[in-house]
Amino acid sequence: MITLKYINTKNQMLILGEDPGFQLIDLQGIHPPKASFSTSTLAGFDGSRINSTIVNPRNIVLTIQLSGDIENNKLRLYDVFKLKREGTLIYTSPMLQIQIEAVVESVEVLPMAWPIKAVISLLCPQPYFEDLQDNVVDVAAIQPALSFPLELFSSGVEIGIIQPSEAQNIVNPGDIPVGMTIRFQAIGTVVKPKIINTQTLESLELDLILQAGDVVTITTERGKKRIELNRSGVITNQFNSLVLGSTFLQLDEGDNVLFTTSVSGSSFLMTQILFRPRYVGA
């Protein structure tokens, strides 16, 4: 069974598939959208050359049959699906639970028809569905070492073990490459932290000296790239610390083997990767 939940910017929602006043009778636009090609011809040769390719925005159209208190339900539709407003459409099936950002293009209640039907058009500028939550992977972290019953010794109690960075395979189960958020956390002095894709040999390195407690957040998603340092609660832009030749790494579909290191203090560098897989259709 398919369930659709739409949530607008005011957290008003409508769940199609559970609410008895609204029955989803048709759903279009959830399959992979079309790609557009820019081409040029070559003098003296047949055919053309592809210069670039883009995926068009997605248009999702819902056809809903209204029942019960028709007039009240129409007002509920207008209230939740507000024209020109952004919202989130969540698609749930036995195999998937994914979401996509959408803008309400039109809401049309068909006149002179019985049963009463409404057609809602949603425009999705970013055409890919995505997981509801980020996938989180620790490339290097602290492994808890406390056990109970707890025994106290004069020499102290080991509460955690620093796990040195090892090459970590991060699997992207989605259909397209995606950006990620890289979080470097220093528990001691770290000089010039660096993350490397051992398959492509691309890397991202920062010309920074991190102190204990510093957290650097790097976003590599296209259109949202940023590098920020949080030191004692003060956040500063560190985009100009990017070392020449660095790449804002992307996670390809499937395997991505990443490794973190630094010029010195690599054992004090905790690294966490967050990413959200994307899918071409539902």
C-alpha positions, -999 to +999 in steps of 0.1 A: +000+000+000+013+035-009+009+063+016+016+100+008+022+126+035+025+163+026+038+187+052+039+224+045+061+251+061+037+256+089+038+219+098+003+214+086-001+180+070-024+157+051-019+119+049-033+103+018-040+067+024-051+071+061-075+100+061-110+087+051-120+121+036-093+119+009-087+090-014-057+090-038-069+077-071-041+087-094-004+096-090+018+108-118+054+121-119+071+097-094+091+078-120+125+090-133+122+124-150+135+132-185+170+145-191+177+174-215+207+174-238+227+203-252+242+193-286+262+208-314+269+196-349+303+189-364+309+201-400+312+172-424+300+146-398+267+129-393+249+133-360+259+157-332+280+159-302+266+161-266+279+191-248+260+188-215+232+170-199+207+181-171+178+165-155+146+185-157+126+195-126+100+170-115+062+176-118+041+154-094+003+154-100-021+140-074-057+133-082-077+130-050-114+120-045-131+138-017-158+123+005-176+131+037-179+168+044-169+180+009-169+217+016-148+213+048-124+189+030-119+214+002-109+241+027-085+216+043-069+210+009-065+247+003-051+252+038-024+225+035-016+229-002-010+266-002-002+281-037+034+290-043+044+276-008+071+250-003+065+217+015+078+182+017+061+151+001+069+118+019+063+086-001+060+054+018+056+019+003+065-016+015+100-011-001+107+026+003+103+056+026+116+087+008+109+124+005+111+153-020+109+191-016+080+206-036+063+238-044+025+239-049+018+250-085-020+246-086-050+231-067-080+225-089-113+210-077-130+197-108-165+214-113-197+196-123-183+162-115-193+134-091-176+121-071-158+154-064-121+152-074-092+176-068-061+177-090-029+190-072+002+199-091+036+200-073+068+213-089+100+198-075+130+220-086+154+193-072+142+163-091+156+135-069+139+118-040+160+113-008+161+094+024+143+109+054+174+110+075+212+113+071+234+082+070+261+086+097+295+069+094+324+073+119+357+071+101+376+076+133+359+078+167+361+069+204+350+034+213+332+033+247+351+011+272+329+013+304+314-019+316+291-027+345+294-036+373+318-007+375+351-012+394+370+019+405+408+018+407+433+043+421+449+046+387+416+056+371+390+041+349+393+037+311+361+052+297+370+050+260+395+039+235+406+061+206+402+042+174+429+053+149+417+062+114+415+033+090+403+033+054+365+032+057+342+019+030+311+042+028+284+027+007+260+051-011+229+030-019+213+058-040+212+062-078+234+093-081+266+108-066+259+130-036+277+155-015+283+150+022+290+167+055+325+160+070+330+168+107+365+170+120+366+170+158+399+175+175+406+161+210+442+174+209+463+195+186+458+186+149+478+202+121+463+203+086+435+177+086+429+158+054+405+133+039+413+112+009+393+090-014+416+061-019+399+050-051+401+082-070+430+097-051+411+130-047+415+147-014+403+176+007+429+193+030+427+223+053+455+246+062+444+248+099+458+240+133+430+226+154+429+228+192+413+203+215+375+209+213+375+224+178+350+211+154+353+218+116+322+212+095+327+208+057+297+206+033+306+193-002+271+194-017+270+213-049+254+248-044+258+245-006+296+242-002+310+257+030+338+252+056+331+264+092+352+262+124+334+260+158+359+271+185+345+276+220+311+283+205+323+309+180+317+299+144+339+313+117+341+308+079+373+289+069+367+286+032+400+302+024+418+275+045+412+251+016+446+238+003+452+244-034+444+212-054+417+200-029+384+187-042+350+189-026+346+151-025+314+134-037+301+099-028+296+079-059+269+052-061+282+021-044+316+019-026+336+049-015+368+042+005+378+072+025+408+078+048+416+107+072+450+119+082+469+150+091+505+164+091+506+158+128+481+148+155+461+124+134+455+102+165+436+132+180+413+136+149+378+122+151+360+122+118+323+117+110+306+115+076+269+124+071+251+120+037+217+115+024+212+090-006+191+102-035+170+082-059+157+090-095+122+077-088+099+059-065 
